[in-house]
Amino acid sequence: MNTEQAEILVANTSAVFSEGGQRYRIIKGRTTARRGAKIVKNREHMFSPMVIDYDIDEEPKPKPANGRRKKKEDAEAEAPEEAGTP
């Protein structure tokens, strides 16, 4: 996706500038703006499309609490036994 397609942009660099007597502070990775905002005009190179980590239609993928995958034998030990299985 390029900046022409993205509705919300995030700063990819930090900067401070004045325009029309107003001082603007842009912070890399934190400042966001809509594509048509006046701080973006003529400064498109300072912004990138915002990457959405979790969308409304997506179910978040759970991560293990300790950040590691379970071993196969641990996963099998936690699995409930099926009724009627010897």
N, CA, C and O atoms as a GROMACS GRO file, in nm:
protein
  344
    1MET      N    1   0.085  -0.117   0.000
    1MET     CA    2   0.000   0.000   0.000
    1MET      C    3   0.089   0.123   0.000
    1MET      O    4   0.187   0.128   0.074
    2ASN      N    5   0.057   0.222  -0.081
    2ASN     CA    6   0.136   0.345  -0.079
    2ASN      C    7   0.057   0.456  -0.010
    2ASN      O    8  -0.060   0.436   0.024
    3THR      N    9   0.119   0.572   0.010
    3THR     CA   10   0.055   0.679   0.086
    3THR      C   11  -0.068   0.734   0.015
    3THR      O   12  -0.155   0.791   0.081
    4GLU      N   13  -0.080   0.720  -0.116
    4GLU     CA   14  -0.198   0.768  -0.186
    4GLU      C   15  -0.320   0.683  -0.152
    4GLU      O   16  -0.433   0.733  -0.160
    5GLN      N   17  -0.302   0.557  -0.114
    5GLN     CA   18  -0.413   0.467  -0.084
    5GLN      C   19  -0.448   0.468   0.065
    5GLN      O   20  -0.562   0.438   0.100
    6ALA      N   21  -0.355   0.500   0.151
    6ALA     CA   22  -0.378   0.492   0.295
    6ALA      C   23  -0.458   0.612   0.344
    6ALA      O   24  -0.431   0.726   0.303
    7GLU      N   25  -0.553   0.588   0.429
    7GLU     CA   26  -0.633   0.696   0.487
    7GLU      C   27  -0.559   0.756   0.608
    7GLU      O   28  -0.556   0.878   0.624
    8ILE      N   29  -0.501   0.670   0.691
    8ILE     CA   30  -0.429   0.718   0.809
    8ILE      C   31  -0.281   0.688   0.790
    8ILE      O   32  -0.242   0.577   0.754
    9LEU      N   33  -0.200   0.790   0.815
    9LEU     CA   34  -0.056   0.779   0.799
    9LEU      C   35   0.012   0.797   0.935
    9LEU      O   36  -0.043   0.860   1.025
   10VAL      N   37   0.131   0.740   0.948
   10VAL     CA   38   0.210   0.754   1.070
   10VAL      C   39   0.348   0.808   1.030
   10VAL      O   40   0.402   0.772   0.925
   11ALA      N   41   0.402   0.895   1.114
   11ALA     CA   42   0.531   0.957   1.083
   11ALA      C   43   0.643   0.854   1.080
   11ALA      O   44   0.652   0.769   1.169
   12ASN      N   45   0.728   0.862   0.978
   12ASN     CA   46   0.844   0.772   0.970
   12ASN      C   47   0.973   0.845   1.003
   12ASN      O   48   1.082   0.789   0.990
   13THR      N   49   0.961   0.970   1.046
   13THR     CA   50   1.075   1.050   1.089
   13THR      C   51   1.026   1.155   1.187
   13THR      O   52   0.907   1.188   1.188
   14SER      N   53   1.114   1.209   1.269
   14SER     CA   54   1.077   1.314   1.363
   14SER      C   55   1.120   1.449   1.309
   14SER      O   56   1.224   1.459   1.243
   15ALA      N   57   1.042   1.552   1.336
   15ALA     CA   58   1.075   1.686   1.288
   15ALA      C   59   0.992   1.789   1.363
   15ALA      O   60   0.888   1.757   1.421
   16VAL      N   61   1.039   1.912   1.361
   16VAL     CA   62   0.964   2.026   1.414
   16VAL      C   63   0.969   2.133   1.306
   16VAL      O   64   1.075   2.162   1.251
   17PHE      N   65   0.853   2.190   1.276
   17PHE     CA   66   0.848   2.295   1.175
   17PHE      C   67   0.735   2.392   1.208
   17PHE      O   68   0.644   2.359   1.285
   18SER      N   69   0.741   2.509   1.148
   18SER     CA   70   0.637   2.610   1.165
   18SER      C   71   0.568   2.635   1.033
   18SER      O   72   0.630   2.633   0.926
   19GLU      N   73   0.439   2.658   1.042
   19GLU     CA   74   0.362   2.689   0.923
   19GLU      C   75   0.247   2.780   0.965
   19GLU      O   76   0.169   2.745   1.053
   20GLY      N   77   0.238   2.896   0.902
   20GLY     CA   78   0.130   2.989   0.934
   20GLY      C   79   0.131   3.034   1.079
   20GLY      O   80   0.025   3.058   1.137
   21GLY      N   81   0.248   3.048   1.138
   21GLY     CA   82   0.259   3.090   1.277
   21GLY      C   83   0.233   2.980   1.378
   21GLY      O   84   0.240   3.004   1.499
   22GLN      N   85   0.204   2.861   1.332
   22GLN     CA   86   0.179   2.746   1.418
   22GLN      C   87   0.299   2.653   1.417
   22GLN      O   88   0.353   2.624   1.310
   23ARG      N   89   0.343   2.606   1.533
   23ARG     CA   90   0.455   2.514   1.543
   23ARG      C   91   0.401   2.371   1.549
   23ARG      O   92   0.309   2.342   1.625
   24TYR      N   93   0.459   2.284   1.469
   24TYR     CA   94   0.419   2.144   1.465
   24TYR      C   95   0.535   2.055   1.503
   24TYR      O   96   0.648   2.077   1.458
   25ARG      N   97   0.508   1.956   1.585
   25ARG     CA   98   0.609   1.858   1.624
   25ARG      C   99   0.563   1.722   1.572
   25ARG      O  100   0.454   1.676   1.606
   26ILE      N  101   0.645   1.658   1.490
   26ILE     CA  102   0.616   1.527   1.433
   26ILE      C  103   0.710   1.428   1.503
   26ILE      O  104   0.831   1.448   1.504
   27ILE      N  105   0.654   1.322   1.560
   27ILE     CA  106   0.734   1.223   1.632
   27ILE      C  107   0.724   1.090   1.558
   27ILE      O  108   0.615   1.037   1.537
   28LYS      N  109   0.839   1.038   1.520
   28LYS     CA  110   0.847   0.912   1.445
   28LYS      C  111   0.774   0.800   1.520
   28LYS      O  112   0.796   0.778   1.639
   29GLY      N  113   0.686   0.731   1.447
   29GLY     CA  114   0.614   0.617   1.503
   29GLY      C  115   0.497   0.653   1.593
   29GLY      O  116   0.424   0.564   1.637
   30ARG      N  117   0.478   0.780   1.622
   30ARG     CA  118   0.372   0.820   1.713
   30ARG      C  119   0.271   0.915   1.650
   30ARG      O  120   0.150   0.900   1.667
   31THR      N  121   0.320   1.014   1.576
   31THR     CA  122   0.231   1.112   1.515
   31THR      C  123   0.155   1.049   1.400
   31THR      O  124   0.213   0.988   1.311
   32THR      N  125   0.022   1.065   1.403
   32THR     CA  126  -0.062   1.014   1.296
   32THR      C  127  -0.140   1.130   1.235
   32THR      O  128  -0.167   1.230   1.301
   33ALA      N  129  -0.176   1.114   1.108
   33ALA     CA  130  -0.252   1.217   1.038
   33ALA      C  131  -0.331   1.153   0.925
   33ALA      O  132  -0.291   1.050   0.870
   34ARG      N  133  -0.441   1.214   0.892
   34ARG     CA  134  -0.516   1.169   0.775
   34ARG      C  135  -0.443   1.215   0.650
   34ARG      O  136  -0.370   1.313   0.651
   35ARG      N  137  -0.465   1.143   0.544
   35ARG     CA  138  -0.396   1.169   0.418
   35ARG      C  139  -0.407   1.315   0.374
   35ARG      O  140  -0.309   1.369   0.323
   36GLY      N  141  -0.520   1.379   0.390
   36GLY     CA  142  -0.540   1.516   0.342
   36GLY      C  143  -0.503   1.625   0.440
   36GLY      O  144  -0.526   1.743   0.411
   37ALA      N  145  -0.447   1.591   0.555
   37ALA     CA  146  -0.414   1.692   0.657
   37ALA      C  147  -0.307   1.788   0.607
   37ALA      O  148  -0.220   1.752   0.528
   38LYS      N  149  -0.315   1.914   0.655
   38LYS     CA  150  -0.220   2.015   0.607
   38LYS      C  151  -0.076   1.984   0.647
   38LYS      O  152   0.016   2.027   0.578
   39ILE      N  153  -0.054   1.912   0.757
   39ILE     CA  154   0.085   1.880   0.793
   39ILE      C  155   0.146   1.774   0.700
   39ILE      O  156   0.268   1.760   0.694
   40VAL      N  157   0.062   1.702   0.628
   40VAL     CA  158   0.111   1.600   0.535
   40VAL      C  159   0.143   1.661   0.398
   40VAL      O  160   0.234   1.616   0.330
   41LYS      N  161   0.067   1.763   0.360
   41LYS     CA  162   0.085   1.824   0.228
   41LYS      C  163   0.229   1.874   0.211
   41LYS      O  164   0.280   1.948   0.295
   42ASN      N  165   0.292   1.833   0.104
   42ASN     CA  166   0.432   1.863   0.071
   42ASN      C  167   0.532   1.797   0.166
   42ASN      O  168   0.651   1.827   0.162
   43ARG      N  169   0.483   1.706   0.252
   43ARG     CA  170   0.571   1.631   0.343
   43ARG      C  171   0.537   1.482   0.340
   43ARG      O  172   0.559   1.411   0.439
   44GLU      N  173   0.485   1.436   0.229
   44GLU     CA  174   0.443   1.297   0.217
   44GLU      C  175   0.557   1.201   0.248
   44GLU      O  176   0.534   1.091   0.298
   45HIS      N  177   0.680   1.242   0.218
   45HIS     CA  178   0.797   1.157   0.242
   45HIS      C  179   0.821   1.131   0.392
   45HIS      O  180   0.895   1.040   0.428
   46MET      N  181   0.759   1.212   0.477
   46MET     CA  182   0.776   1.197   0.622
   46MET      C  183   0.676   1.100   0.683
   46MET      O  184   0.680   1.074   0.803
   47PHE      N  185   0.585   1.046   0.601
   47PHE     CA  186   0.479   0.961   0.652
   47PHE      C  187   0.471   0.830   0.574
   47PHE      O  188   0.507   0.824   0.456
   48SER      N  189   0.424   0.726   0.642
   48SER     CA  190   0.403   0.595   0.582
   48SER      C  191   0.262   0.549   0.620
   48SER      O  192   0.205   0.598   0.717
   49PRO      N  193   0.207   0.455   0.543
   49PRO     CA  194   0.074   0.403   0.578
   49PRO      C  195   0.078   0.337   0.716
   49PRO      O  196   0.173   0.267   0.750
   50MET      N  197  -0.027   0.360   0.794
   50MET     CA  198  -0.036   0.296   0.925
   50MET      C  199  -0.065   0.148   0.905
   50MET      O  200  -0.152   0.111   0.826
   51VAL      N  201   0.007   0.064   0.977
   51VAL     CA  202  -0.014  -0.080   0.970
   51VAL      C  203  -0.108  -0.118   1.084
   51VAL      O  204  -0.080  -0.089   1.201
   52ILE      N  205  -0.216  -0.182   1.050
   52ILE     CA  206  -0.315  -0.225   1.149
   52ILE      C  207  -0.276  -0.364   1.199
   52ILE      O  208  -0.265  -0.458   1.120
   53ASP      N  209  -0.256  -0.377   1.329
   53ASP     CA  210  -0.219  -0.506   1.387
   53ASP      C  211  -0.340  -0.598   1.403
   53ASP      O  212  -0.330  -0.718   1.376
   54TYR      N  213  -0.451  -0.544   1.447
   54TYR     CA  214  -0.572  -0.622   1.467
   54TYR      C  215  -0.688  -0.548   1.402
   54TYR      O  216  -0.715  -0.432   1.435
   55ASP      N  217  -0.756  -0.613   1.311
   55ASP     CA  218  -0.868  -0.552   1.244
   55ASP      C  219  -0.997  -0.603   1.308
   55ASP      O  220  -0.995  -0.702   1.380
   56ILE      N  221  -1.106  -0.538   1.282
   56ILE     CA  222  -1.235  -0.574   1.340
   56ILE      C  223  -1.276  -0.715   1.302
   56ILE      O  224  -1.328  -0.789   1.386
   57ASP      N  225  -1.252  -0.754   1.178
   57ASP     CA  226  -1.296  -0.883   1.130
   57ASP      C  227  -1.204  -0.998   1.168
   57ASP      O  228  -1.240  -1.114   1.147
   58GLU      N  229  -1.088  -0.970   1.223
   58GLU     CA  230  -0.991  -1.074   1.256
   58GLU      C  231  -0.998  -1.111   1.403
   58GLU      O  232  -1.017  -1.026   1.490
   59GLU      N  233  -0.984  -1.240   1.429
   59GLU     CA  234  -0.971  -1.288   1.566
   59GLU      C  235  -0.823  -1.281   1.603
   59GLU      O  236  -0.740  -1.329   1.527
   60PRO      N  237  -0.789  -1.223   1.717
   60PRO     CA  238  -0.649  -1.221   1.757
   60PRO      C  239  -0.598  -1.362   1.782
   60PRO      O  240  -0.669  -1.446   1.836
   61LYS      N  241  -0.476  -1.386   1.743
   61LYS     CA  242  -0.414  -1.517   1.762
   61LYS      C  243  -0.350  -1.519   1.900
   61LYS      O  244  -0.257  -1.442   1.926
   62PRO      N  245  -0.398  -1.605   1.990
   62PRO     CA  246  -0.341  -1.606   2.125
   62PRO      C  247  -0.196  -1.652   2.124
   62PRO      O  248  -0.156  -1.741   2.049
   63LYS      N  249  -0.119  -1.588   2.209
   63LYS     CA  250   0.022  -1.625   2.224
   63LYS      C  251   0.037  -1.695   2.359
   63LYS      O  252  -0.034  -1.661   2.454
   64PRO      N  253   0.127  -1.791   2.368
   64PRO     CA  254   0.152  -1.854   2.498
   64PRO      C  255   0.198  -1.749   2.599
   64PRO      O  256   0.265  -1.652   2.562
   65ALA      N  257   0.164  -1.769   2.724
   65ALA     CA  258   0.196  -1.672   2.828
   65ALA      C  259   0.345  -1.649   2.843
   65ALA      O  260   0.388  -1.537   2.871
   66ASN      N  261   0.426  -1.754   2.824
   66ASN     CA  262   0.569  -1.738   2.842
   66ASN      C  263   0.640  -1.707   2.711
   66ASN      O  264   0.763  -1.697   2.708
   67GLY      N  265   0.564  -1.690   2.602
   67GLY     CA  266   0.623  -1.654   2.474
   67GLY      C  267   0.680  -1.770   2.396
   67GLY      O  268   0.738  -1.750   2.290
   68ARG      N  269   0.663  -1.893   2.449
   68ARG     CA  270   0.715  -2.010   2.379
   68ARG      C  271   0.601  -2.105   2.344
   68ARG      O  272   0.496  -2.105   2.410
   69ARG      N  273   0.622  -2.183   2.243
   69ARG     CA  274   0.523  -2.282   2.203
   69ARG      C  275   0.526  -2.399   2.300
   69ARG      O  276   0.629  -2.429   2.360
   70LYS      N  277   0.410  -2.465   2.315
   70LYS     CA  278   0.403  -2.582   2.400
   70LYS      C  279   0.468  -2.701   2.330
   70LYS      O  280   0.461  -2.715   2.208
   71LYS      N  281   0.531  -2.784   2.410
   71LYS     CA  282   0.585  -2.908   2.356
   71LYS      C  283   0.469  -3.000   2.324
   71LYS      O  284   0.363  -2.990   2.384
   72LYS      N  285   0.489  -3.088   2.229
   72LYS     CA  286   0.384  -3.178   2.184
   72LYS      C  287   0.327  -3.260   2.300
   72LYS      O  288   0.206  -3.275   2.312
   73GLU      N  289   0.415  -3.314   2.384
   73GLU     CA  290   0.366  -3.397   2.494
   73GLU      C  291   0.289  -3.316   2.597
   73GLU      O  292   0.196  -3.368   2.659
   74ASP      N  293   0.324  -3.188   2.617
   74ASP     CA  294   0.248  -3.103   2.708
   74ASP      C  295   0.109  -3.076   2.654
   74ASP      O  296   0.012  -3.077   2.729
   75ALA      N  297   0.100  -3.052   2.525
   75ALA     CA  298  -0.030  -3.025   2.462
   75ALA      C  299  -0.119  -3.148   2.469
   75ALA      O  300  -0.239  -3.137   2.493
   76GLU      N  301  -0.060  -3.266   2.450
   76GLU     CA  302  -0.139  -3.389   2.456
   76GLU      C  303  -0.186  -3.416   2.598
   76GLU      O  304  -0.296  -3.466   2.618
   77ALA      N  305  -0.104  -3.383   2.697
   77ALA     CA  306  -0.140  -3.406   2.836
   77ALA      C  307  -0.256  -3.317   2.879
   77ALA      O  308  -0.336  -3.356   2.964
   78GLU      N  309  -0.267  -3.197   2.820
   78GLU     CA  310  -0.374  -3.106   2.854
   78GLU      C  311  -0.502  -3.134   2.778
   78GLU      O  312  -0.609  -3.088   2.819
   79ALA      N  313  -0.495  -3.209   2.669
   79ALA     CA  314  -0.613  -3.238   2.588
   79ALA      C  315  -0.707  -3.329   2.666
   79ALA      O  316  -0.664  -3.430   2.722
   80PRO      N  317  -0.837  -3.294   2.669
   80PRO     CA  318  -0.932  -3.380   2.739
   80PRO      C  319  -0.949  -3.513   2.668
   80PRO      O  320  -0.946  -3.520   2.545
   81GLU      N  321  -0.967  -3.618   2.747
   81GLU     CA  322  -0.987  -3.750   2.687
   81GLU      C  323  -1.126  -3.760   2.632
   81GLU      O  324  -1.220  -3.708   2.691
   82GLU      N  325  -1.142  -3.826   2.519
   82GLU     CA  326  -1.272  -3.842   2.457
   82GLU      C  327  -1.348  -3.953   2.529
   82GLU      O  328  -1.289  -4.052   2.572
   83ALA      N  329  -1.479  -3.936   2.541
   83ALA     CA  330  -1.562  -4.038   2.605
   83ALA      C  331  -1.563  -4.164   2.522
   83ALA      O  332  -1.574  -4.158   2.400
   84GLY      N  333  -1.551  -4.277   2.588
   84GLY     CA  334  -1.552  -4.405   2.517
   84GLY      C  335  -1.417  -4.446   2.465
   84GLY      O  336  -1.407  -4.550   2.400
   85THR      N  337  -1.312  -4.371   2.490
   85THR     CA  338  -1.178  -4.408   2.446
   85THR      C  339  -1.112  -4.488   2.556
   85THR      O  340  -1.110  -4.444   2.671
   86PRO      N  341  -1.058  -4.605   2.524
   86PRO     CA  342  -0.995  -4.689   2.628
   86PRO      C  343  -0.870  -4.626   2.684
   86PRO      O  344  -0.806  -4.684   2.772
   0.00000   0.00000   0.00000
